[in-house]
């Protein structure tokens, strides 16, 4: 039967993790198959099909097997056999082996077989042999995979990264000095870019998407945001769960590229926990102190500043960073308008006096409460002193032994020390004189327009950073913001409420002020 002329197709394969220089290379397999066909008198159809994929996969990663199947299907009856060297060259997956045995042999009548380990498919025991041939290879693959996973897990637990280094790092294959096979170092070029990215995002002055377009335009959005969340950059390595070992995080052996403070600030920005807030900094031009805080009313981009020379002098301008047509105004006019705006933020002297009274009453209440608490604690201390005296008397009278005496004295001494620490803390709190600080702070709020008008540009930026929690919108004539400092916002929200209260009503108001309905955060004009 084997002497009949047969039309055969040759199939060779090496997995992606095997080298072509190994004994079972494509050339060696093809040479062995050709020699076998010449000895048997088989006719080889076309060139041999070469596969370069793992035999574990049998879905979309085995294109040549599928190509052979499609050829045989189109030329049904013209192909007798598909031959390969051994069954592990054909499949190391039992499911694949049985699936394509059915497709080739049962549906098309094309025999598939190995020349070194042939199976007689006319015998009744062929399923056992097919399962055995491919199952052995399948089992070996599982063992290799398990050993690989165990090795990777062990390396990760030791803080050794096993994959390609993230952006900003690079893999070094060998280190003759330390004797390690590979290690990770910071890329001198990309590492600086990544540091800059984290630093800019942490500032909160631009959206992460804008920073990506400016500093890493070639990075995809997905990889960029994954990078910002990757704790690898602070020297940590995430170890996923493996078998009975839970997922954990370990200290990596690679150098940290980002400090934890900056990384945590970036996470707050990404999660929305920290709102973008203008930062005060060194001003290059004192006449343009507002440019870090203003945003364009048309497009929302930040307002920048510039100096123009002409007509024998220099003139400073604020303009939209995105499109100068949206806003372009002399800095002198914008600063004067902002000074007027600040004057509207000043609460009335009546409202300030009412808040001072509230704070005074609260300080007095706290002092009285502390005094009562201290008195009660001192009574507890006296009780402990009495017990200590009784323990000593009992010991000297022979009623208790030395061990019992020491145990009881240790317990009472500890309790007494804890109580005395509480008394000290309460007295310290009571002695703190906040009056001067409160008077100064309220004076600043009450005379905000004066302080602002007579301050340097550097001081003005500090005042701005203290007042405003978000950007200020300027349309060329009017200023508005979305959020003030919590203390000032509270005063602005309740000015009208305070003006309708008498001093006798303030104690009740101070206890329930948090329940007052919000009136929005647009400031009221001084009256």
C-alpha positions in Angstrom: 0.0 0.0 0.0 2.9 2.3 0.8 4.4 1.5 -2.6 1.5 3.3 -4.4 2.3 6.7 -5.6 1.1 9.2 -3.0 0.8 13.0 -3.2 2.1 14.5 0.0 2.6 17.9 1.6 5.5 18.6 3.9 5.0 20.5 7.1 7.9 21.8 9.3 7.7 23.9 12.5 9.9 25.6 15.1 8.4 27.5 18.0 9.1 31.1 18.5 11.2 30.4 21.5 13.4 27.8 19.7 16.5 28.8 17.7 16.9 27.8 14.1 20.4 26.7 15.0 19.1 23.8 17.1 19.2 20.3 15.7 15.5 20.4 14.9 15.8 23.4 12.6 13.5 24.0 9.6 16.3 22.8 7.2 16.9 19.6 9.1 13.2 18.7 9.3 12.7 19.4 5.6 15.8 17.3 4.7 14.6 14.3 6.7 11.1 14.6 5.2 12.4 14.8 1.7 14.7 11.8 2.2 11.8 9.8 3.6 9.5 10.6 0.6 12.2 9.7 -1.9 12.7 6.4 -0.2 8.9 5.7 -0.2 8.4 7.1 -3.7 6.0 9.8 -2.6 5.4 12.9 -4.8 5.9 16.1 -2.9 3.4 18.9 -3.9 5.0 22.3 -4.0 7.3 23.7 -1.4 7.2 22.6 2.2 5.0 24.7 4.6 7.2 26.3 7.3 5.6 27.3 10.6 7.2 29.6 13.2 4.7 29.4 16.0 4.4 27.5 19.3 2.7 24.1 19.0 0.7 25.0 22.2 -1.5 27.4 20.2 -4.0 26.2 17.7 -6.3 29.1 17.1 -5.1 32.1 14.9 -1.4 31.4 15.6 -1.1 28.4 13.2 -1.6 30.0 9.8 0.3 27.4 7.8 -1.7 24.5 9.1 -4.8 26.4 8.1 -3.3 27.2 4.7 -2.6 23.4 4.2 -6.2 22.6 5.2 -7.6 25.2 2.8 -5.4 23.9 -0.1 -6.6 20.3 0.6 -10.2 21.4 0.8 -9.9 23.2 -2.6 -8.1 20.2 -4.1 -10.0 17.5 -2.5 -8.9 14.0 -3.7 -5.5 15.3 -5.0 -3.6 15.2 -1.7 -3.1 11.9 0.1 -0.9 12.8 3.1 0.5 15.6 5.2 3.8 14.6 6.7 5.9 16.1 9.5 8.9 14.8 11.4 7.4 14.0 14.8 4.1 14.6 16.5 5.5 17.3 18.8 6.4 19.2 15.6 2.7 19.0 14.6 1.1 19.7 18.0 1.9 19.9 21.6 -1.8 20.3 22.4 -4.1 17.3 22.5 -7.2 19.3 21.6 -5.6 20.6 18.5 -4.4 17.2 17.4 -7.8 15.6 17.6 -9.6 18.6 16.0 -7.4 18.7 12.9 -7.3 14.9 12.7 -11.0 15.1 12.2 -10.8 18.0 9.7 -8.1 16.4 7.6 -8.8 12.7 7.8 -12.6 12.4 8.5 -13.8 15.3 6.3 -11.2 15.4 3.5 -9.7 11.9 3.5 -6.1 13.3 3.9 -3.9 11.4 6.3 -1.7 13.3 8.7 1.2 11.5 10.2 4.8 11.7 11.6 7.6 9.9 9.8 9.5 9.1 13.0 6.5 8.2 15.2 3.9 7.0 12.7 0.4 6.0 14.0 -1.7 3.4 12.3 -5.1 5.1 12.1 -6.6 1.8 10.8 -6.0 0.2 14.2 -8.5 0.6 16.9 -5.9 2.0 19.4 -5.0 5.1 17.4 -6.8 7.5 19.9 -4.6 6.2 22.7 -1.4 6.7 20.6 -2.4 10.1 19.4 -3.2 11.2 22.9 0.0 9.7 24.2 2.2 11.3 21.5 0.8 14.8 21.8 -0.1 14.4 25.5 3.6 13.8 26.5 4.6 17.0 24.7 1.6 18.8 26.2 2.6 17.6 29.7 6.2 18.7 29.2 5.0 22.2 28.0 2.9 22.5 31.2 5.9 21.6 33.3 8.1 24.1 31.4 5.4 26.8 31.8 5.1 26.0 35.5 8.8 26.2 36.0 8.9 29.5 34.1 6.1 31.0 36.2 7.8 29.9 39.4 11.0 31.4 38.2 9.4 34.7 37.3 7.5 34.8 40.6 10.7 34.1 42.5 12.6 36.9 40.6 9.8 39.3 41.2 9.7 38.5 44.9 13.4 39.4 45.0 12.7 42.7 43.4 14.0 41.7 40.0 12.0 42.9 37.0 11.7 40.1 34.4 10.3 42.0 31.4 11.2 44.9 29.2 11.9 48.0 31.2 9.2 50.7 31.3 9.6 54.0 29.5 12.4 55.9 31.1 14.5 52.8 31.8 16.6 50.4 29.7 17.6 46.8 30.1 21.3 45.9 30.3 21.9 42.4 29.3 25.0 41.6 31.4 27.0 43.1 34.1 30.5 41.7 34.5 31.2 43.7 37.6 28.3 42.3 39.6 28.0 39.0 37.9 24.3 39.4 37.1 22.8 38.3 33.8 20.8 41.5 33.4 19.7 44.6 35.2 17.8 47.9 34.7 19.2 51.4 34.7 17.7 54.8 34.1 17.8 55.9 30.5 19.6 59.3 30.5 17.5 60.8 27.8 14.0 59.3 28.2 14.4 59.2 32.0 14.7 63.0 32.1 11.6 63.3 29.9 9.6 61.0 32.2 10.7 63.0 35.3 9.5 66.2 33.6 6.2 64.6 32.8 5.5 63.5 36.4 6.7 66.9 37.6 4.4 68.8 35.3 1.4 66.7 36.0 2.0 67.0 39.8 1.8 70.8 39.5 -1.8 70.6 38.3 -1.5 73.6 35.9 -2.1 71.6 32.8 -4.2 68.5 32.1 -2.2 65.2 31.7 -3.5 65.1 28.1 -1.9 68.5 27.3 1.3 67.4 28.9 1.4 64.2 26.9 1.0 66.1 23.7 3.7 68.5 24.7 6.4 66.2 26.1 5.5 62.7 24.9 3.6 63.2 21.6 4.5 59.7 20.3 3.1 57.9 23.4 -0.4 56.5 23.1 -3.0 57.7 25.6 -3.3 54.3 27.1 0.4 53.7 27.6 0.8 57.3 28.9 -1.8 57.0 31.6 -0.6 53.5 32.6 2.9 55.1 33.0 1.5 57.7 35.4 0.0 55.0 37.6 3.0 52.6 37.4 4.6 52.3 40.9 7.7 50.9 39.2 8.8 54.5 38.9 9.1 54.9 42.7 11.2 51.7 43.0 8.3 49.3 43.6 7.4 46.1 41.8 3.9 44.5 41.8 3.9 40.8 42.1 0.7 39.2 40.9 -1.0 36.4 42.7 0.5 33.0 41.9 -0.9 29.6 43.1 -1.4 30.0 46.9 0.7 33.2 47.1 -1.4 36.4 47.2 -0.6 39.5 45.2 1.8 41.8 46.8 4.3 44.7 46.3 8.0 44.5 46.9 10.9 46.9 46.8 12.6 46.6 43.5 16.3 46.5 42.9 16.1 49.1 40.2 16.6 52.8 41.0 13.6 55.0 41.6 13.0 57.5 38.9 10.3 59.5 40.7 10.1 60.5 44.4 7.0 59.3 46.3 5.8 62.8 47.0 5.6 63.7 43.3 4.1 60.3 42.5 1.4 60.6 45.1 0.6 64.2 43.9 0.1 62.8 40.4 -2.2 60.1 41.7 -4.3 62.8 43.4 -4.5 64.7 40.2 -5.5 61.6 38.2 -8.2 60.5 40.7 -9.6 64.0 41.0 -8.8 64.2 44.8 -6.7 67.3 44.3 -8.1 70.2 42.2 -5.8 72.1 39.9 -4.7 75.2 41.8 -2.5 78.0 40.7 0.9 78.0 42.2 2.7 81.1 43.2 6.3 81.3 42.1 9.0 83.7 41.1 7.6 86.4 38.8 9.8 87.4 35.9 7.7 90.6 35.4 6.0 92.2 38.5 3.4 93.8 36.2 2.2 90.4 35.0 1.6 88.8 38.4 -1.8 87.6 37.4 -0.8 85.4 34.5 -0.5 82.2 36.6 -4.1 82.6 37.8 -6.1 83.9 34.8 -7.9 81.7 32.2 -9.5 82.7 29.0 -13.3 83.1 29.1 -13.6 81.8 25.5 -11.5 78.6 25.4 -10.4 78.1 29.0 -6.7 78.1 28.2 -4.3 79.9 30.5 -3.7 83.6 30.1 0.0 84.4 29.5 1.8 87.7 29.5 4.2 89.5 27.1 6.0 92.8 26.8 5.8 94.8 23.6 8.1 97.7 22.7 7.0 100.6 20.7 6.5 104.4 20.7 9.6 104.8 22.7 8.6 102.5 25.6 7.7 99.0 26.8 4.1 97.9 27.3 2.9 94.8 29.1 0.0 92.8 27.9 -2.1 89.8 29.1 -3.3 87.6 26.2 -4.8 84.1 25.7 -2.1 81.5 25.3 -4.2 79.7 22.7 -5.5 82.5 20.6 -4.6 86.2 21.1 -7.9 87.2 19.5 -9.8 85.8 22.5 -8.2 88.2 24.9 -5.4 90.8 24.5 -5.4 93.6 27.1 -2.9 96.0 28.6 -1.6 94.7 31.9 -2.0 98.1 33.6 -5.8 98.1 32.9 -6.2 94.4 33.9 -4.3 95.0 37.1 -6.4 98.0 38.0 -9.6 96.1 37.3 -8.4 93.3 39.5 -7.6 95.7 42.3 -11.2 96.9 42.1 -12.4 93.2 42.2 -10.3 92.6 45.3 -12.0 95.5 47.0 -15.4 93.7 46.5 -14.1 90.7 48.4 -13.6 92.8 51.7 -16.4 91.9 54.2 -18.0 94.7 56.2 -16.4 95.6 59.6 -19.7 94.5 61.2 -19.3 91.0 59.8 -15.7 90.8 60.9 -16.6 92.0 64.4 -19.3 89.3 64.6 -16.8 86.6 63.7 -14.4 87.9 66.3 -17.1 87.6 68.9 -17.9 84.1 67.8 -14.2 83.1 68.0 -13.9 84.7 71.4 -16.9 82.9 72.7 -15.5 79.6 71.3 -12.1 80.2 73.0 -13.9 80.9 76.3 -16.0 77.8 76.0 -13.0 75.7 75.2 -11.1 77.1 78.2 -14.0 76.4 80.6 -14.4 72.8 79.2 -10.7 72.2 79.6 -10.8 73.4 83.2 -13.6 71.1 84.1 -11.9 68.1 82.4 -8.6 68.9 84.2 -10.3 69.0 87.6 -11.9 65.6 87.0 -8.6 64.1 85.9 -6.8 65.5 89.0 -9.4 63.7 91.1 -8.5 60.5 89.4 -4.8 61.1 90.1 -5.5 61.6 93.8 -7.3 58.3 93.9 -4.3 56.6 92.3 -2.0 58.2 94.9 -4.2 56.8 97.7 -4.0 53.3 96.2 -0.2 53.6 95.9 0.0 54.5 99.6 -2.2 51.5 100.5 0.0 49.1 98.4 3.1 50.3 100.2 1.4 50.0 103.6 0.3 46.5 102.8 3.8 45.5 101.8 5.4 47.0 104.9 2.8 45.3 107.1 3.6 41.9 105.5 0.2 41.5 103.8 1.7 41.2 100.3 5.0 40.0 98.9 7.5 42.1 96.9 6.4 40.7 93.6 2.8 41.6 94.2 3.8 45.1 95.4 5.9 45.7 92.2 3.2 44.6 89.9 0.6 46.8 91.5 2.8 49.8 91.7 3.8 49.4 88.0 0.2 49.4 87.0 -0.8 52.4 89.1 2.3 54.3 88.1 1.5 53.9 84.4 -2.1 55.0 84.9 -1.0 58.0 86.8 1.6 59.0 84.2 -1.1 58.8 81.4 -3.4 61.0 83.4 -0.7 63.6 84.1 0.1 63.7 80.3 -3.5 64.4 79.6 -3.5 67.3 82.1 -0.4 68.7 80.6 -1.9 68.6 77.1 -5.1 70.3 78.2 -3.2 73.0 80.0 -1.0 73.6 77.0 -4.0 74.0 74.8 -5.6 76.4 77.3 -2.5 78.5 77.5 -2.2 78.9 73.8 -3.1 82.5 73.1 -4.6 82.7 69.7 -6.0 86.2 70.1 -3.1 88.0 68.4 -3.1 85.6 65.5 -6.8 85.9 65.1 -6.7 89.7 65.3 -4.0 89.8 62.6 -5.8 87.4 60.3 -9.1 89.2 60.6 -7.3 92.5 60.1 -5.9 91.2 56.8 -9.3 90.0 55.7 -10.9 93.3 56.7 -8.3 95.4 54.8 -7.6 93.0 52.0 -7.8 95.7 49.3 -5.3 97.9 51.2 -2.8 95.2 51.7 -3.1 94.0 48.1 -2.7 97.5 46.7 0.4 98.2 48.7 2.2 94.8 48.4 5.0 93.7 46.1 4.2 91.4 43.2 5.7 88.5 45.1 3.4 89.2 48.1 0.4 89.6 45.8 1.0 86.1 44.4 1.1 84.7 47.9 -2.2 86.5 48.7 -3.7 85.2 45.5 -2.6 81.6 46.3 -4.2 81.9 49.8 -7.5 83.4 48.5 -8.3 81.4 45.3 -8.4 77.6 45.1 -8.9 77.6 41.3 -8.4 79.7 38.3 -9.8 83.2 37.8 -11.8 83.9 34.6 -11.3 87.4 33.1 -13.2 88.6 30.1 -11.5 91.9 29.7 -13.8 93.8 32.0 -14.9 91.5 34.8 -13.4 88.8 37.0 -15.0 85.8 38.4 -13.8 82.5 40.1 -15.4 79.2 41.0 -13.9 78.6 44.4 -12.4 80.6 47.3 -10.3 79.6 50.3 -12.8 77.8 52.6 -12.5 80.4 55.4 -13.1 83.4 53.2 -15.9 81.6 51.3 -17.6 80.9 54.5 -17.5 84.6 55.5 -18.7 85.7 52.1 -21.5 83.1 52.1 -22.8 84.3 55.5 -22.3 88.1 55.5 -26.1 88.8 55.1 -26.8 86.2 57.8 -24.5 87.9 60.2 -25.8 91.3 59.5 -29.2 90.2 60.7 -28.0 88.8 64.0 -27.5 90.4 67.4 -24.7 89.5 69.7 -27.1 87.6 72.0 -28.0 85.3 69.1 -24.4 84.6 68.1 -23.8 81.7 70.5 -26.7 79.7 68.9 -25.5 80.8 65.4 -21.9 79.6 66.1 -23.1 76.2 67.1 -25.2 75.7 63.9 -23.4 77.8 61.4 -22.5 74.7 59.3 -26.2 74.3 58.6 -26.6 77.7 57.0 -27.7 77.3 53.4 -25.0 78.2 50.9 -25.5 81.4 48.9 -23.0 80.7 46.2 -19.4 81.9 46.1 -19.7 85.1 44.1 -18.5 87.9 46.4 -20.8 90.7 47.6 -19.9 94.3 47.3 -18.8 96.2 50.4 -21.6 98.2 51.9 
